[in-house]
């Protein structure tokens, strides 16, 4: 399976999502994460060598993808509409993360209306203290007829920052927030796999 993450706005958890989807898929079969983002966030995260899957840049990925059953591609941020459409055509599923902030999800809705059907929007960094914003985003996305993951990623910034600093998946962070955040990504991964069967 080839899964790509793409966003029209920075800071929405695109690379975090790519890393955690790769970690989930690795539980099922050998998985490669191709870091195509110019910031090289995934490669930086992987530097300590503690992630349970292989990470490479897009040049190495051309050859390495043949050795893995699953490939997750972390794309550059702020892609143009045509680039996102072409990306969707080249993967099995395009995951489009967005926060529930209207300034983030409204451009996603506009962009997603022109995409092929193999994409799904993921609400990320959902603050439990402002559930109304998350519900409003969920309603706006579904009212537009766009596919949306049932699960969402909670806003546990400290847990994700700790995981990236340590070079591990958030489930390995020594606090309860990391466990909850990982559970959310597991639910996303399970939904992803069930739709590919």
Buried (B, 14 or more C-beta within 10 A) or exposed (E): BBBBBBBBBEEBBBBBBBBBBBBBBBEEEEBBBBBBBEEBBBBBBBEEEEBEBBBBBBEBBEEBBEEBEBBBBBBBBEBEBEEBBEBBEEBBBBBBBBBBBEEBBBBBBEBBEEBEEEBBBBBBBBBEEEEEBBEBBBEBBEEBEBBBBEBBBBBBEEBBEBBBEBBBBBBBBEEEBBBBBBBBBBBBBEBBBEEEE
